[in-house]
Amino acid sequence: MESTILFQFDIAETKSFQKLKKKLDEKLYNKIKTIVYPQLRSNPYYGTNIKKLKGELEGYYRYRLGDYRLFYIIKNEKVIVVITNLKHRQSAYEL
């Protein structure tokens, strides 16, 4: 018997991420919309590019996207993934 997903997560973007995406290269944001978001909708917890963060960033997940890191949190009670930030990998974990 195959396991089926009973629901899909919605994707929400914070206001700060919405401002940031206006400055992004169109190619990069298209990759986020067509590759990353579908994966996060189906399973935001696990994947080759997904990592649960620890320490001061506990509660956040990151999606590795080439030289960039997409940060998000998961709100289970609302079945939603909230995209919070996108940073270049050199400064991604600076607080």
Helices and strands as residue ranges (DSSP letters): E 10-13, H 15-21, H 26-31, I 32-36, H 37-42, E 50-52, G 55-57, E 61-65, E 68-75, G 76-78, E 80-88
